[in-house]
């Protein structure tokens, strides 16, 4: 059953901008660049994002990779003062690696495979995506709170920063 995202357009507990450290972005794969663009658009259309223990917002987010760790630099809209959270990606690596393999299979399948095969691969892709977003929410616990849809899209963005395909 479809549940609408927990989003109040008047809430300050949301992201209004997402940027990337240009040195952290790997270029060259149009599929993953498209995934990143769609994820950013979807997040900005509706999200729930708060810094735990702080009042403020709306927020802008800059994602980067620093020494093989994920850095979330979060600032209030209109401010350059950012809180930076650096997370080890070790707990996400297996999920991301499996997700990349399934995504490659999916992109190959949509060219030639029958609809039933595409659907099967897509179900596996969604399951890994759910697992990744749940793990991400756990990694952010105590620092940043997000709703499920925002976590799913953030997981897509993190994968886009690490994609080597």
Backbone as CSV, one residue per row, in Angstrom:
resi,resn,N_x,N_y,N_z,CA_x,CA_y,CA_z,C_x,C_y,C_z
1,UNK,0.836,-1.189,0.000,0.000,0.000,0.000,0.879,1.250,0.000
2,UNK,0.527,2.224,-0.797,1.287,3.467,-0.915,0.986,4.378,0.262
3,UNK,2.059,4.876,0.901,1.913,5.862,1.958,2.569,7.157,1.495
4,UNK,1.842,8.276,1.540,2.447,9.534,1.106,3.593,9.928,2.027
5,UNK,4.586,10.623,1.475,5.712,11.037,2.314,5.274,12.015,3.388
6,UNK,6.018,11.994,4.503,5.751,12.927,5.585,6.355,14.266,5.197
7,UNK,5.604,15.103,4.514,6.165,16.358,4.030,5.194,17.487,4.237
8,UNK,5.682,18.543,4.852,4.932,19.785,5.024,5.739,20.871,4.323
9,UNK,5.232,21.422,3.210,6.006,22.412,2.455,6.336,23.671,3.259
10,UNK,5.635,23.888,4.373,5.915,25.057,5.210,6.887,24.742,6.346
11,UNK,7.244,23.486,6.492,8.134,23.067,7.559,9.550,23.584,7.320
12,UNK,10.225,23.884,8.409,11.630,24.249,8.315,12.501,23.001,8.355
13,UNK,11.928,21.873,8.685,12.659,20.604,8.793,12.742,19.939,7.430
14,UNK,13.517,20.568,6.532,13.621,20.033,5.176,14.869,20.580,4.492
15,UNK,15.244,19.893,3.420,16.336,20.345,2.568,15.779,21.211,1.446
16,UNK,16.465,22.295,1.149,16.060,23.156,0.039,17.117,23.216,-1.052
17,UNK,18.315,22.657,-0.774,19.384,22.641,-1.779,20.333,21.480,-1.483
18,UNK,20.801,20.850,-2.551,21.788,19.783,-2.443,22.872,20.037,-3.482
19,UNK,24.105,20.052,-3.019,25.244,20.213,-3.917,26.233,19.086,-3.642
20,UNK,27.175,18.938,-4.564,28.184,17.895,-4.459,29.558,18.518,-4.614
21,UNK,30.506,17.978,-3.872,31.887,18.330,-4.087,32.255,17.785,-5.460
22,UNK,32.622,18.648,-6.377,32.865,18.225,-7.757,33.991,17.207,-7.875
23,UNK,34.958,17.261,-6.965,36.047,16.282,-6.999,35.573,14.894,-6.574
24,UNK,34.429,14.825,-5.878,33.912,13.546,-5.389,33.040,12.820,-6.411
25,UNK,32.573,13.529,-7.427,31.638,12.943,-8.382,32.394,12.226,-9.479
26,UNK,32.007,10.993,-9.718,32.572,10.228,-10.836,31.659,10.428,-12.031
27,UNK,32.233,10.808,-13.133,31.465,11.073,-14.357,31.574,9.903,-15.317
28,UNK,30.718,9.914,-16.334,30.887,8.974,-17.429,29.765,7.981,-17.623
29,UNK,28.913,7.772,-16.637,27.831,6.818,-16.797,26.514,7.588,-16.796
30,UNK,25.856,7.642,-17.934,24.632,8.440,-18.042,23.510,7.889,-17.174
31,UNK,23.459,6.577,-16.965,22.411,5.997,-16.112,22.517,6.506,-14.678
32,UNK,23.720,6.483,-14.130,23.874,6.896,-12.741,23.756,8.411,-12.599
33,UNK,24.182,9.163,-13.593,23.989,10.618,-13.540,22.497,10.947,-13.551
34,UNK,21.749,10.209,-14.355,20.297,10.391,-14.380,19.690,10.040,-13.019
35,UNK,20.130,8.929,-12.417,19.645,8.534,-11.091,19.903,9.638,-10.068
36,UNK,21.094,10.224,-10.118,21.450,11.290,-9.183,20.552,12.505,-9.389
37,UNK,20.355,12.906,-10.632,19.511,14.074,-10.916,18.073,13.857,-10.461
38,UNK,17.548,12.676,-10.725,16.172,12.365,-10.307,16.067,12.354,-8.786
39,UNK,17.062,11.751,-8.115,17.034,11.697,-6.651,17.059,13.095,-6.044
40,UNK,17.911,13.977,-6.567,17.964,15.350,-6.055,16.621,16.031,-6.273
41,UNK,16.071,15.919,-7.471,14.778,16.536,-7.766,13.705,16.009,-6.805
42,UNK,13.660,14.689,-6.638,12.646,14.085,-5.768,12.812,14.509,-4.310
43,UNK,14.052,14.571,-3.836,14.272,15.009,-2.454,13.764,16.430,-2.268
44,UNK,14.132,17.309,-3.189,13.747,18.712,-3.033,12.240,18.918,-3.182
45,UNK,11.583,18.020,-3.889,10.124,18.112,-4.030,9.407,17.768,-2.725
46,UNK,9.996,16.916,-1.913,9.366,16.530,-0.662,10.316,15.733,0.204
47,UNK,10.674,16.287,1.368,11.582,15.584,2.263,11.361,16.021,3.695
48,UNK,11.876,15.217,4.589,11.931,15.566,6.005,13.373,15.365,6.435
49,UNK,14.001,16.442,6.931,15.424,16.431,7.245,15.649,17.367,8.426
50,UNK,16.173,16.829,9.523,16.452,17.660,10.689,17.803,17.292,11.282
51,UNK,18.444,18.284,11.865,19.655,18.048,12.641,19.204,17.734,14.061
52,UNK,19.555,16.559,14.549,19.125,16.156,15.879,19.713,17.084,16.941
53,UNK,18.855,17.514,17.859,19.290,18.369,18.952,19.438,19.830,18.590
54,UNK,19.061,20.197,17.383,19.179,21.593,16.954,17.863,22.032,16.324
55,UNK,17.559,23.302,16.506,16.413,23.868,15.816,16.938,24.723,14.688
56,UNK,16.221,24.756,13.625,16.663,25.560,12.492,16.053,25.051,11.217
57,UNK,16.716,25.359,10.156,16.230,24.965,8.848,15.449,26.098,8.230
58,UNK,15.082,25.929,6.997,15.429,24.822,6.112,16.944,24.769,5.878
59,UNK,17.379,23.608,5.371,18.804,23.320,5.264,19.265,23.160,3.821
60,UNK,20.562,23.373,3.647,21.215,23.023,2.389,22.292,21.988,2.744
61,UNK,22.496,21.059,1.824,23.386,19.929,2.058,24.437,19.863,0.964
62,UNK,25.690,19.664,1.377,26.759,19.385,0.426,27.308,18.010,0.772
63,UNK,27.299,17.114,-0.209,27.832,15.763,-0.027,29.198,15.662,-0.683
64,UNK,30.110,15.007,0.012,31.435,14.791,-0.557,32.037,13.520,0.021
65,UNK,33.083,13.068,-0.632,33.853,11.931,-0.156,35.182,12.484,0.337
66,UNK,35.484,12.238,1.612,36.718,12.708,2.224,37.436,11.491,2.808
67,UNK,38.603,11.177,2.245,39.377,10.033,2.706,38.517,8.771,2.798
68,UNK,37.763,8.505,1.752,36.902,7.330,1.632,35.772,7.278,2.670
69,UNK,35.421,8.447,3.186,34.284,8.568,4.094,33.302,9.567,3.488
70,UNK,32.055,9.429,3.888,31.016,10.324,3.386,30.886,11.521,4.317
71,UNK,30.975,12.719,3.758,30.839,13.947,4.542,29.529,14.635,4.189
72,UNK,28.733,14.880,5.207,27.502,15.652,5.095,27.817,17.028,5.677
73,UNK,27.866,18.069,4.874,28.027,19.440,5.366,26.651,20.087,5.277
74,UNK,26.078,20.380,6.434,24.708,20.887,6.513,24.728,22.304,7.067
75,UNK,24.087,23.214,6.345,23.987,24.607,6.784,22.542,25.058,6.653
76,UNK,22.194,26.035,7.477,20.874,26.619,7.322,20.850,27.426,6.040
77,UNK,19.693,27.471,5.410,19.531,28.282,4.204,19.933,29.712,4.536
78,UNK,20.748,30.311,3.673,21.180,31.684,3.880,22.409,31.816,4.762
79,UNK,22.985,30.706,5.187,24.175,30.744,6.031,25.284,29.917,5.399
80,UNK,26.520,30.307,5.672,27.658,29.523,5.199,28.263,28.684,6.315
81,UNK,27.772,28.852,7.546,28.265,28.066,8.674,27.634,26.679,8.622
82,UNK,28.468,25.665,8.410,27.961,24.300,8.242,28.391,23.405,9.390
83,UNK,27.498,22.481,9.736,27.831,21.374,10.614,28.243,20.240,9.685
84,UNK,29.374,19.647,9.944,29.836,18.569,9.082,29.851,17.263,9.860
85,UNK,29.236,16.252,9.292,29.203,14.915,9.851,29.934,14.000,8.881
86,UNK,30.913,13.280,9.369,31.671,12.363,8.526,31.333,10.946,8.972
87,UNK,30.910,10.143,8.015,30.485,8.770,8.314,31.344,7.760,7.581
88,UNK,31.721,6.729,8.292,32.367,5.596,7.638,31.314,4.877,6.810
89,UNK,31.688,4.498,5.619,30.763,3.779,4.746,30.926,2.266,4.834
90,UNK,31.803,1.803,5.697,32.041,0.366,5.820,30.743,-0.421,6.010
91,UNK,29.816,0.011,6.885,28.583,-0.762,7.048,27.691,-0.791,5.799
92,UNK,27.906,0.135,4.871,27.091,0.198,3.658,27.755,-0.457,2.443
93,UNK,29.029,-0.745,2.544,29.786,-1.209,1.368,29.216,-2.470,0.718
94,UNK,28.886,-3.493,1.498,28.354,-4.724,0.914,27.036,-4.445,0.197
95,UNK,26.168,-3.676,0.825,24.878,-3.348,0.216,25.097,-2.574,-1.077
96,UNK,25.999,-1.597,-1.037,26.272,-0.794,-2.231,26.853,-1.655,-3.353
97,UNK,27.783,-2.533,-3.016,28.389,-3.400,-4.029,27.316,-4.281,-4.687
98,UNK,26.445,-4.882,-3.872,25.355,-5.706,-4.403,24.389,-4.863,-5.234
99,UNK,24.110,-3.655,-4.755,23.209,-2.746,-5.468,23.772,-2.393,-6.840
100,UNK,25.081,-2.126,-6.915,25.710,-1.807,-8.199,25.582,-2.966,-9.183
101,UNK,25.811,-4.189,-8.706,25.712,-5.377,-9.571,24.288,-5.523,-10.105
102,UNK,23.305,-5.372,-9.227,21.907,-5.513,-9.644,21.517,-4.386,-10.591
103,UNK,21.996,-3.167,-10.337,21.682,-2.049,-11.238,22.253,-2.294,-12.629
104,UNK,23.487,-2.778,-12.701,24.076,-3.095,-14.008,23.230,-4.137,-14.738
105,UNK,22.792,-5.174,-14.022,21.939,-6.205,-14.624,20.627,-5.601,-15.105
106,UNK,20.088,-4.702,-14.303,18.820,-4.055,-14.654,18.977,-3.232,-15.935
107,UNK,20.047,-2.402,-16.003,20.246,-1.564,-17.185,20.481,-2.394,-18.440
108,UNK,21.152,-3.535,-18.294,21.343,-4.435,-19.433,20.025,-5.105,-19.818
109,UNK,19.244,-5.494,-18.815,17.991,-6.206,-19.069,16.956,-5.332,-19.775
110,UNK,16.898,-4.048,-19.431,15.862,-3.210,-20.047,16.064,-3.055,-21.547
111,UNK,17.252,-3.383,-22.034,17.513,-3.313,-23.469,16.968,-4.525,-24.223
112,UNK,17.045,-5.706,-23.613,16.736,-6.919,-24.386,15.873,-7.955,-23.667
113,UNK,15.784,-7.903,-22.365,15.105,-8.971,-21.618,13.582,-8.821,-21.660
114,UNK,12.876,-9.929,-21.469,11.414,-9.857,-21.402,10.971,-9.138,-20.125
115,UNK,9.768,-8.579,-20.138,9.270,-7.823,-18.978,9.327,-8.604,-17.655
116,UNK,9.082,-9.897,-17.691,9.109,-10.677,-16.451,10.509,-10.690,-15.837
117,UNK,11.542,-10.763,-16.654,12.929,-10.760,-16.174,13.281,-9.379,-15.613
118,UNK,12.861,-8.339,-16.296,13.115,-6.970,-15.828,12.445,-6.748,-14.471
119,UNK,11.225,-7.234,-14.341,10.485,-7.081,-13.099,11.183,-7.811,-11.948
120,UNK,11.692,-8.998,-12.205,12.396,-9.766,-11.171,13.656,-9.027,-10.708
121,UNK,14.413,-8.521,-11.646,15.634,-7.782,-11.297,15.279,-6.521,-10.528
122,UNK,14.222,-5.836,-10.968,13.817,-4.602,-10.303,13.370,-4.864,-8.864
123,UNK,12.736,-5.988,-8.614,12.333,-6.331,-7.243,13.571,-6.500,-6.354
124,UNK,14.599,-7.155,-6.882,15.842,-7.302,-6.129,16.517,-5.965,-5.893
125,UNK,16.472,-5.115,-6.889,17.062,-3.779,-6.774,16.353,-2.977,-5.694
126,UNK,15.045,-3.049,-5.675,14.275,-2.322,-4.654,14.552,-2.844,-3.250
127,UNK,14.681,-4.157,-3.118,14.967,-4.748,-1.804,16.327,-4.261,-1.286
128,UNK,17.341,-4.243,-2.150,18.647,-3.742,-1.740,18.593,-2.254,-1.421
129,UNK,17.801,-1.522,-2.177,17.643,-0.089,-1.938,17.024,0.147,-0.563
130,UNK,16.010,-0.650,-0.217,15.391,-0.549,1.114,16.408,-0.866,2.207
131,UNK,17.184,-1.935,2.001,18.196,-2.324,2.978,19.229,-1.203,3.145
132,UNK,19.645,-0.608,2.051,20.609,0.484,2.113,20.065,1.715,2.812
133,UNK,18.822,2.049,2.537,18.249,3.241,3.173,18.044,3.014,4.668
134,UNK,17.673,1.796,5.061,17.546,1.494,6.494,18.900,1.571,7.194
135,UNK,19.941,1.040,6.556,21.284,1.109,7.125,21.754,2.561,7.222
136,UNK,21.435,3.366,6.227,21.807,4.780,6.256,21.110,5.501,7.409
137,UNK,19.831,5.249,7.596,19.105,5.879,8.699,19.750,5.500,10.037
138,UNK,20.179,4.259,10.151,20.843,3.808,11.373,22.181,4.536,11.563
139,UNK,22.934,4.720,10.469,24.230,5.418,10.534,24.051,6.895,10.914
140,UNK,22.944,7.492,10.500,22.696,8.905,10.782,22.069,9.139,12.158
141,UNK,21.625,8.060,12.803,20.924,8.166,14.089,21.735,8.999,15.088
142,UNK,21.044,9.953,15.717,21.682,10.830,16.689,22.316,12.068,16.078
143,UNK,22.383,12.111,14.755,22.982,13.248,14.058,21.956,13.953,13.176
144,UNK,21.355,13.147,12.281,20.393,13.663,11.309,19.203,12.716,11.274
145,UNK,17.999,13.278,11.286,16.787,12.473,11.146,16.158,12.752,9.789
146,UNK,15.785,11.685,9.104,15.128,11.792,7.805,13.968,10.814,7.761
147,UNK,13.024,11.073,6.882,11.949,10.110,6.680,12.438,9.021,5.722
148,UNK,11.636,7.991,5.548,12.041,6.833,4.747,12.319,7.209,3.283
149,UNK,11.448,8.009,2.685,11.637,8.394,1.286,12.917,9.216,1.109
150,UNK,13.194,10.107,2.044,14.416,10.898,1.964,15.635,9.993,2.115
151,UNK,15.581,9.031,3.022,16.693,8.089,3.201,16.934,7.289,1.929
152,UNK,15.868,6.867,1.249,16.024,6.111,-0.001,16.736,6.960,-1.053
153,UNK,16.341,8.186,-1.168,16.943,9.056,-2.185,18.373,9.449,-1.817
154,UNK,18.635,9.632,-0.518,20.010,9.894,-0.097,20.902,8.685,-0.380
155,UNK,20.361,7.487,-0.191,21.129,6.282,-0.512,21.480,6.274,-2.006
156,UNK,20.538,6.669,-2.851,20.816,6.776,-4.289,21.947,7.757,-4.551
157,UNK,21.928,8.892,-3.868,22.978,9.894,-4.082,24.340,9.379,-3.616
158,UNK,24.367,8.682,-2.498,25.617,8.121,-1.990,26.156,7.102,-2.989
159,UNK,25.280,6.272,-3.503,25.699,5.302,-4.514,26.225,6.007,-5.760
160,UNK,25.590,7.092,-6.140,26.036,7.836,-7.325,27.439,8.410,-7.125
161,UNK,27.782,8.764,-5.893,29.121,9.265,-5.618,30.169,8.161,-5.684
162,UNK,29.743,6.910,-5.483,30.682,5.776,-5.451,30.653,4.910,-6.710
163,UNK,29.728,5.171,-7.586,29.545,4.325,-8.772,30.801,4.309,-9.625
164,UNK,31.225,3.113,-10.031,32.417,2.976,-10.863,32.084,2.395,-12.218
165,UNK,30.783,2.234,-12.511,30.368,1.565,-13.727,30.591,2.364,-14.972
